Amino acid sequence: MSNAEDVKAQFAERLEQQKQARAGRLDADLDSLRTSLMREFRANLPADLGRQAGAAAAGFPARPVFSPAQPLVDMAASSQLQQLDGAFIEMFHLDKFYPSTRLNTSTVYCESLEEFFTPLVAQLDLSPEGRQAELGQLMTQAQEQARQHGGGMFGYNLPGIGAYLNGWLFAYKQGFAPREAFNRPETLRRILETAIHEKLGHGFLSVYSAMGEVKNRLGLTQMDLARKFGLRTADDPTASLRREQANLLFLTSQLLEEGWATWVETFLASALLGSGPHPRGDLEKVVNAINGLPSNLPQRQEIQQALLGAILLLFGEKDGPPEMLHQAVMVLEMVGNQVDELLAQKLNQPLRYVIGELLLTQAEANLGPLCVPYAALIAAGVTFDPLQMGLSDLRDLLSRDLRLNPDVRLALISRMRLEEKQNVHAMAKRVAAQFSFSIPKELQG
């Protein structure tokens, strides 16, 4: 029996026990998930949360919508980017807890594919010839993907160095040069949204969280990027071990990493740029996508029941024990991975990315938006040292100990309900008392 089947079997057994305890209510809950769950989920969200009115209602000052800037390749000097950084620091009181100077990294708008990919390839432990070959392959793949699908990778973040934005792709098929994008309001908004996602999303976790520190120290972030872009890396034993370690951390932190990056992107974009909904993800669409899986899919009913049961545990009215939420996250990781391609066709992104953003939105509703960045940092507060353990031990810890699994930590924190919302110290104290999670010293006051 495969690992996925083991997890499905264990989860099915737990669901059966829960069903008996509820005297058959689980089936009824699943049948009414599309209506009652969505009603409950949305009822906890302030109206138009994240927009200018919603930001004021949530205790944040309303801000003017940005206007287009003068063309600038180095966005570090862009008034709009500075406003985004300043708004994030002010809205979430960052200086009260952490030095905001850690965010003082560059954001570079690249006008060519060579400019965009060169800093990434420079991180690889390869010969100059190997790096040149990888650069050529990346450029060819990007051009082909843009021709066939009109999309591709719009940005990435290098911890401690900066965020890089793909100006070539932003301008592709638009009929203007990459530098002209700064005079096009809609394209400029997309550029700024990507800057938020990369710098204040992935970049924030990389420079402020314990997990980010571990990944940066061991070069695991570079391994993540190499996997995302399909890059070749060194084949020595140490590099192979780092790849496996990076893969394990990646699998257990996707809800957190992508969920946080998307949440902060839509929150700030909706509040400050006047663009897009917040949140972007929609739980009803997720449920509909799962219900709409093809009828000829092998084990379709079992997959649907497992995924809907996991969603019910993560977002439903009744709180389950931490172990059950752990199993729910494992189902999303292992079972969801089997149908990601099918679900992404309807959700426009992988299932776990959508669920991750919705978990951060649930934390926003239960704890207050001010607490969300710090809830993400606590979830990413795994303090183990991969150098001190073998690969099998690391795999076992991440899959079995919920206190060391970033995604499970996020799921548990998101369901906490604070009487005094917007109180970061109260949230941290409650997390420590309720779950015995490690808390960053900056949040222990």
ZABAZA-963002 format. One record per residue (C-alpha): residue number from 0; x, y, z. Coordinates in Angstrom, 2 decimals, always signed. Layout:
BEGIN
R   k       x       y       z
R NUM       X       Y       Z
...
// end
This chain:
BEGIN
R   k       x       y       z
R   0   +0.00   +0.00   +0.00
R   1   +1.42   +3.41   -1.00
R   2   +1.92   +6.31   +1.41
R   3   -1.00   +8.12   -0.19
R   4   -3.24   +5.09   +0.29
R   5   -2.05   +4.76   +3.90
R   6   -2.98   +8.37   +4.59
R   7   -6.31   +7.99   +2.82
R   8   -7.07   +4.83   +4.79
R   9   -6.12   +6.42   +8.11
R  10   -8.10   +9.53   +7.30
R  11  -11.13   +7.51   +6.20
R  12  -10.99   +5.58   +9.48
R  13  -10.86   +8.80  +11.47
R  14  -13.74  +10.25   +9.48
R  15  -15.75   +7.10  +10.17
R  16  -15.10   +7.44  +13.91
R  17  -16.09  +11.08  +13.73
R  18  -19.21  +10.18  +11.76
R  19  -20.30   +7.71  +14.42
R  20  -19.64  +10.21  +17.19
R  21  -21.80  +12.75  +15.40
R  22  -24.53  +10.19  +14.79
R  23  -24.37  +10.49  +11.05
R  24  -24.05  +14.27  +10.91
R  25  -20.91  +14.25   +8.79
R  26  -22.76  +13.19   +5.65
R  27  -25.27  +15.93   +6.20
R  28  -22.47  +18.42   +6.79
R  29  -20.81  +17.44   +3.52
R  30  -24.10  +17.68   +1.62
R  31  -24.68  +21.20   +2.90
R  32  -21.04  +22.28   +2.65
R  33  -21.66  +24.52   -0.36
R  34  -24.27  +26.57   +1.52
R  35  -23.87  +26.43   +5.29
R  36  -20.07  +26.36   +5.29
R  37  -19.82  +29.29   +2.93
R  38  -22.40  +31.22   +4.94
R  39  -20.43  +30.67   +8.14
R  40  -17.07  +31.36   +6.48
R  41  -18.18  +34.64   +4.91
R  42  -20.19  +35.79   +7.90
R  43  -16.96  +36.24   +9.85
R  44  -15.40  +38.52   +7.25
R  45  -15.89  +42.30   +7.41
R  46  -17.68  +43.67   +4.37
R  47  -15.26  +44.57   +1.55
R  48  -12.33  +43.62   +3.73
R  49   -9.08  +44.85   +2.21
R  50  -10.64  +47.62   +0.16
R  51  -10.31  +51.23   +1.24
R  52  -13.54  +51.19   +3.26
R  53  -12.76  +47.75   +4.61
R  54   -9.26  +48.77   +5.62
R  55  -10.64  +51.67   +7.62
R  56  -13.26  +49.43   +9.23
R  57  -10.53  +46.98  +10.22
R  58   -8.63  +49.70  +12.03
R  59   -6.25  +50.57   +9.20
R  60   -6.06  +54.04   +7.65
R  61   -7.45  +54.36   +4.15
R  62   -4.85  +55.26   +1.52
R  63   -5.10  +56.83   -1.92
R  64   -4.96  +54.64   -4.99
R  65   -1.54  +54.86   -6.64
R  66   -1.10  +56.64   -9.92
R  67   +1.38  +55.54  -12.61
R  68   +5.01  +56.36  -11.96
R  69   +7.67  +57.60  -14.32
R  70   +9.45  +54.72  -16.07
R  71  +12.08  +53.27  -13.77
R  72  +14.04  +50.09  -14.22
R  73  +15.40  +50.03  -10.67
R  74  +12.22  +49.99   -8.64
R  75  +14.10  +50.47   -5.38
R  76  +13.77  +54.20   -6.04
R  77  +10.17  +54.00   -7.21
R  78   +7.84  +56.13   -5.12
R  79   +5.12  +53.53   -5.51
R  80   +7.32  +50.70   -4.28
R  81   +8.44  +52.79   -1.34
R  82   +4.80  +53.50   -0.60
R  83   +4.03  +49.78   -0.69
R  84   +6.86  +49.00   +1.71
R  85   +5.91  +51.91   +3.95
R  86   +2.24  +50.94   +3.94
R  87   +3.09  +47.37   +4.92
R  88   +5.41  +48.52   +7.73
R  89   +2.85  +51.01   +9.05
R  90   -0.29  +48.91   +8.64
R  91   +1.18  +45.92  +10.44
R  92   +3.27  +47.89  +12.99
R  93   +6.37  +46.01  +11.85
R  94   +8.83  +48.33  +13.62
R  95   +7.18  +47.45  +16.91
R  96   +8.30  +43.85  +16.59
R  97  +11.14  +43.58  +14.04
R  98  +13.67  +45.90  +12.37
R  99  +11.98  +47.03   +9.19
R 100  +15.40  +47.60   +7.65
R 101  +15.50  +43.91   +6.75
R 102  +13.07  +44.76   +3.96
R 103  +15.55  +47.19   +2.43
R 104  +16.40  +44.99   -0.52
R 105  +16.17  +45.91   -4.18
R 106  +13.31  +45.18   -6.50
R 107  +14.60  +45.06  -10.06
R 108  +12.40  +45.36  -13.12
R 109  +14.17  +43.40  -15.88
R 110  +13.63  +44.47  -19.47
R 111  +15.00  +41.29  -21.03
R 112  +14.89  +37.58  -20.24
R 113  +18.66  +37.54  -19.89
R 114  +18.50  +40.23  -17.21
R 115  +15.68  +38.37  -15.46
R 116  +17.30  +34.93  -15.33
R 117  +20.98  +35.85  -14.86
R 118  +20.78  +36.58  -11.08
R 119  +18.97  +33.28  -10.57
R 120  +21.48  +31.25  -12.57
R 121  +24.34  +32.97  -10.73
R 122  +23.16  +31.24   -7.53
R 123  +23.78  +27.78   -8.97
R 124  +26.85  +25.80   -8.00
R 125  +27.84  +25.15  -11.61
R 126  +30.71  +25.98  -13.91
R 127  +30.48  +29.16  -16.02
R 128  +29.72  +26.96  -19.02
R 129  +27.00  +25.15  -17.07
R 130  +25.42  +28.42  -15.99
R 131  +25.45  +29.73  -19.56
R 132  +23.75  +26.57  -20.76
R 133  +21.08  +26.86  -18.07
R 134  +20.54  +30.53  -18.94
R 135  +20.01  +29.70  -22.60
R 136  +17.59  +26.91  -21.75
R 137  +15.57  +29.14  -19.42
R 138  +15.26  +31.87  -22.05
R 139  +14.18  +29.39  -24.71
R 140  +11.59  +27.79  -22.42
R 141  +10.22  +31.20  -21.37
R 142   +9.81  +32.31  -24.98
R 143   +8.08  +29.07  -25.91
R 144   +5.73  +29.21  -22.93
R 145   +4.82  +32.80  -23.70
R 146   +4.13  +31.95  -27.33
R 147   +1.98  +28.94  -26.52
R 148   +0.19  +30.08  -23.39
R 149   +0.84  +33.81  -23.05
R 150   +2.17  +33.32  -19.51
R 151   +5.14  +32.21  -17.48
R 152   +7.11  +33.27  -14.42
R 153   +6.55  +36.95  -13.64
R 154   +8.91  +37.23  -10.69
R 155  +11.01  +35.58   -8.00
R 156  +12.76  +36.59   -4.80
R 157  +16.37  +35.94   -3.78
R 158  +16.64  +36.17   +0.04
R 159  +18.82  +39.04   +1.18
R 160  +19.36  +40.16   -2.41
R 161  +16.06  +41.28   -3.83
R 162  +13.05  +40.59   -6.00
R 163  +13.29  +40.34   -9.78
R 164  +10.36  +41.12  -12.06
R 165  +10.02  +39.87  -15.63
R 166   +9.39  +43.06  -17.58
R 167   +9.77  +41.19  -20.87
R 168   +6.77  +39.02  -19.99
R 169   +4.65  +41.89  -18.66
R 170   +5.02  +43.63  -22.03
R 171   +4.76  +40.48  -24.16
R 172   +2.06  +40.78  -26.85
R 173   +1.02  +44.16  -25.44
R 174   +2.48  +46.13  -28.33
R 175   +4.89  +48.22  -26.26
R 176   +8.43  +47.98  -24.90
R 177   +8.95  +46.69  -21.33
R 178   +9.89  +50.15  -20.06
R 179   +6.61  +51.52  -21.41
R 180   +4.71  +49.37  -18.86
R 181   +5.14  +52.04  -16.20
R 182   +2.93  +54.37  -18.23
R 183   +0.17  +51.76  -18.56
R 184   -1.97  +51.78  -15.38
R 185   -3.30  +48.23  -15.66
R 186   +0.12  +46.75  -16.41
R 187   +1.69  +48.85  -13.66
R 188   -0.81  +47.43  -11.18
R 189   +0.17  +43.91  -12.19
R 190   +3.84  +44.79  -11.76
R 191   +3.24  +46.20   -8.29
R 192   +1.11  +43.20   -7.32
R 193   +3.94  +40.90   -8.33
R 194   +6.39  +43.01   -6.34
R 195   +4.16  +42.61   -3.28
R 196   +3.87  +38.86   -3.80
R 197   +7.61  +38.33   -4.16
R 198   +9.13  +40.88   -1.76
R 199   +6.49  +41.27   +0.96
R 200   +5.27  +37.71   +0.52
R 201   +8.13  +35.27   -0.02
R 202  +10.76  +37.84   +0.92
R 203   +9.09  +38.63   +4.25
R 204   +9.09  +35.00   +5.36
R 205  +12.65  +34.48   +4.17
R 206  +14.14  +37.32   +6.25
R 207  +11.95  +37.24   +9.37
R 208  +11.03  +33.59  +10.02
R 209  +13.00  +30.77  +11.62
R 210  +12.18  +28.55   +8.64
R 211  +13.52  +31.21   +6.29
R 212  +16.72  +31.42   +8.31
R 213  +17.21  +27.64   +8.13
R 214  +16.52  +27.56   +4.39
R 215  +18.81  +30.50   +3.67
R 216  +21.67  +29.13   +5.79
R 217  +21.57  +25.78   +4.02
R 218  +20.91  +27.19   +0.56
R 219  +17.51  +25.49   +0.43
R 220  +15.76  +28.54   -1.00
R 221  +18.01  +28.32   -4.04
R 222  +17.06  +24.64   -4.29
R 223  +13.38  +25.67   -4.21
R 224  +13.93  +28.10   -7.07
R 225  +15.94  +25.55   -9.04
R 226  +13.04  +23.11   -8.78
R 227  +10.47  +25.75   -9.70
R 228  +12.39  +26.74  -12.81
R 229  +13.56  +23.22  -13.67
R 230  +17.23  +24.12  -13.23
R 231  +20.10  +21.67  -13.03
R 232  +22.17  +21.79   -9.83
R 233  +25.42  +20.21   -8.70
R 234  +25.38  +16.41   -8.34
R 235  +27.71  +16.00   -5.37
R 236  +26.38  +14.21   -2.22
R 237  +25.92  +17.42   -0.24
R 238  +23.91  +19.03   -3.04
R 239  +21.77  +15.89   -3.36
R 240  +21.05  +15.95   +0.38
R 241  +20.13  +19.63   +0.22
R 242  +17.74  +18.94   -2.66
R 243  +15.97  +16.26   -0.64
R 244  +15.81  +18.50   +2.44
R 245  +14.43  +21.36   +0.34
R 246  +11.82  +19.04   -1.19
R 247  +10.63  +17.93   +2.25
R 248  +10.34  +21.48   +3.56
R 249   +8.61  +22.52   +0.35
R 250   +5.97  +19.80   +0.65
R 251   +5.15  +20.75   +4.25
R 252   +5.08  +24.53   +3.79
R 253   +3.20  +25.16   +0.53
R 254   -0.02  +26.23   +2.26
R 255   +1.96  +28.72   +4.33
R 256   +4.42  +30.03   +1.72
R 257   +2.05  +30.50   -1.19
R 258   -0.95  +31.25   +1.00
R 259   +0.83  +34.12   +2.76
R 260   +2.29  +35.54   -0.47
R 261   -1.14  +35.53   -2.12
R 262   -2.92  +36.88   +0.96
R 263   -0.61  +39.89   +1.35
R 264   -0.71  +40.51   -2.40
R 265   -4.51  +40.67   -2.56
R 266   -4.84  +42.51   +0.78
R 267   -2.49  +45.34   -0.19
R 268   -3.51  +45.40   -3.84
R 269   -7.17  +45.72   -2.97
R 270   -6.57  +48.31   -0.26
R 271   -3.89  +50.40   -1.93
R 272   -4.09  +49.80   -5.66
R 273   -7.84  +49.47   -5.99
R 274   -7.43  +46.26   -7.96
R 275   -8.78  +42.76   -7.60
R 276  -10.79  +41.02   -4.88
R 277   -9.55  +40.06   -1.45
R 278   -9.27  +37.16   -0.96
R 279   -8.66  +35.88   -4.46
R 280   -9.55  +32.31   -3.52
R 281  -13.15  +31.21   -3.12
R 282  -14.04  +28.22   -0.97
R 283  -17.25  +27.64   -2.88
R 284  -15.29  +27.36   -6.13
R 285  -12.97  +24.86   -4.47
R 286  -15.90  +22.71   -3.39
R 287  -17.49  +22.97   -6.84
R 288  -14.19  +22.02   -8.50
R 289  -13.87  +18.94   -6.29
R 290  -17.50  +17.96   -6.92
R 291  -16.87  +18.45  -10.64
R 292  -13.93  +16.03  -10.93
R 293  -14.34  +13.85  -14.05
R 294  -16.64  +10.87  -13.60
R 295  -14.03   +8.53  -15.09
R 296  -11.37   +9.51  -12.54
R 297  -10.16   +6.36  -10.70
R 298  -11.31   +6.36   -7.04
R 299  -13.20   +9.59   -7.74
R 300  -15.64   +9.19   -4.85
R 301  -12.94   +8.35   -2.33
R 302  -10.84  +11.34   -3.43
R 303  -13.83  +13.67   -3.24
R 304  -14.81  +12.45   +0.24
R 305  -11.24  +12.77   +1.51
R 306  -10.78  +16.30   +0.14
R 307  -14.20  +17.56   +1.22
R 308  -13.69  +16.02   +4.64
R 309  -10.34  +17.77   +4.94
R 310  -11.89  +21.10   +3.93
R 311  -14.67  +20.62   +6.45
R 312  -12.13  +20.08   +9.22
R 313  -10.08  +23.12   +8.20
R 314  -12.95  +25.56   +7.71
R 315  -16.05  +24.06   +9.32
R 316  -17.95  +25.27  +12.35
R 317  -16.86  +22.53  +14.73
R 318  -13.30  +22.31  +16.00
R 319  -11.58  +18.96  +15.73
R 320   -8.53  +17.82  +17.69
R 321   -5.11  +18.93  +16.38
R 322   -4.39  +15.41  +15.18
R 323   -7.42  +15.56  +12.87
R 324   -6.28  +18.85  +11.35
R 325   -2.87  +17.27  +10.88
R 326   -4.50  +14.47   +8.89
R 327   -6.53  +17.00   +6.90
R 328   -3.35  +18.82   +5.85
R 329   -1.74  +15.51   +4.91
R 330   -4.72  +14.66   +2.72
R 331   -4.39  +17.98   +0.89
R 332   -0.69  +17.33   +0.45
R 333   -0.92  +13.75   -0.79
R 334   -4.41  +13.22   -2.21
R 335   -4.71  +16.75   -3.55
R 336   -1.45  +16.32   -5.41
R 337   -3.04  +13.52   -7.47
R 338   -5.70  +15.83   -8.89
R 339   -3.88  +19.18   -8.86
R 340   -3.78  +19.40  -12.63
R 341   -7.52  +18.76  -12.94
R 342   -8.44  +21.21  -10.17
R 343   -6.05  +23.89  -11.40
R 344   -7.98  +24.05  -14.67
R 345  -10.95  +25.41  -12.73
R 346   -9.12  +27.22   -9.91
R 347   -6.35  +28.73  -12.09
R 348   -3.76  +27.65   -9.55
R 349   -2.90  +24.54   -7.49
R 350   -5.40  +23.53   -4.82
R 351   -2.97  +24.02   -1.93
R 352   -2.25  +27.60   -2.99
R 353   -5.95  +28.42   -2.82
R 354   -6.43  +26.63   +0.50
R 355   -3.36  +28.39   +1.89
R 356   -4.74  +31.83   +1.10
R 357   -8.11  +30.87   +2.61
R 358   -6.39  +29.70   +5.80
R 359   -4.71  +33.12   +6.08
R 360   -8.10  +34.73   +5.42
R 361   -9.61  +32.59   +8.17
R 362   -6.86  +33.83  +10.49
R 363   -7.68  +37.37   +9.37
R 364  -11.31  +36.90  +10.40
R 365  -10.57  +35.17  +13.71
R 366   -7.54  +37.16  +14.87
R 367   -7.76  +40.46  +13.03
R 368   -5.68  +41.47   +9.99
R 369   -2.96  +43.02  +12.13
R 370   -2.10  +39.56  +13.48
R 371   -1.89  +37.80  +10.12
R 372   +1.80  +38.45   +9.27
R 373   +2.83  +37.35  +12.76
R 374   +0.61  +34.28  +12.61
R 375   +2.51  +33.39   +9.43
R 376   +5.85  +33.91  +11.18
R 377   +4.79  +31.71  +14.11
R 378   +3.65  +29.04  +11.66
R 379   +7.08  +29.30  +10.03
R 380   +8.79  +29.14  +13.43
R 381  +10.22  +25.66  +13.02
R 382  +13.59  +25.72  +14.78
R 383  +15.08  +22.29  +14.08
R 384  +18.46  +22.01  +12.39
R 385  +18.39  +19.65   +9.38
R 386  +22.17  +19.31   +9.66
R 387  +21.72  +17.44  +12.93
R 388  +19.46  +14.71  +11.56
R 389  +19.29  +12.22   +8.73
R 390  +16.93  +12.58   +5.82
R 391  +14.62   +9.81   +7.05
R 392  +14.47  +11.39  +10.51
R 393  +13.60  +14.76   +8.99
R 394  +10.90  +13.14   +6.85
R 395   +9.46  +11.38   +9.89
R 396   +9.44  +14.53  +12.03
R 397   +7.76  +16.68   +9.39
R 398   +5.07  +14.09   +8.69
R 399   +4.35  +12.97  +12.26
R 400   +5.07  +15.87  +14.62
R 401   +2.48  +18.56  +13.97
R 402   +4.54  +21.08  +15.98
R 403   +7.27  +20.90  +13.32
R 404   +4.99  +21.03  +10.28
R 405   +4.55  +24.65   +9.08
R 406   +1.30  +23.97   +7.22
R 407   -0.29  +22.22  +10.21
R 408   +0.83  +25.03  +12.50
R 409   -0.88  +27.51  +10.17
R 410   -4.10  +25.47  +10.07
R 411   -4.29  +25.31  +13.88
R 412   -3.50  +29.00  +14.38
R 413   -6.05  +30.04  +11.75
R 414   -8.88  +28.45  +13.72
R 415   -8.10  +30.21  +17.01
R 416  -10.55  +32.93  +17.96
R 417   -9.27  +35.92  +19.89
R 418  -11.60  +37.89  +22.12
R 419   -9.37  +40.92  +21.60
R 420   -8.60  +40.93  +17.90
R 421   -5.58  +42.81  +16.54
R 422   -3.54  +41.93  +19.66
R 423   -0.34  +40.26  +18.46
R 424   +1.06  +39.51  +21.91
R 425   -2.24  +37.99  +23.03
R 426   -2.28  +35.80  +19.93
R 427   +1.30  +34.62  +20.51
R 428   +0.60  +33.87  +24.16
R 429   -2.53  +31.92  +23.25
R 430   -0.69  +29.87  +20.60
R 431   +2.06  +28.97  +23.08
R 432   -0.43  +27.96  +25.76
R 433   -2.80  +26.05  +23.50
R 434   -0.38  +24.26  +21.17
R 435   +3.05  +24.50  +22.84
R 436   +4.47  +25.97  +19.64
R 437   +7.78  +27.78  +19.66
R 438   +7.21  +31.54  +19.56
R 439   +9.73  +34.03  +18.13
R 440  +11.27  +36.03  +20.96
R 441  +10.18  +39.26  +19.26
R 442   +6.52  +38.33  +19.80
R 443   +6.75  +37.14  +23.40
R 444   +6.33  +40.54  +25.08
// end
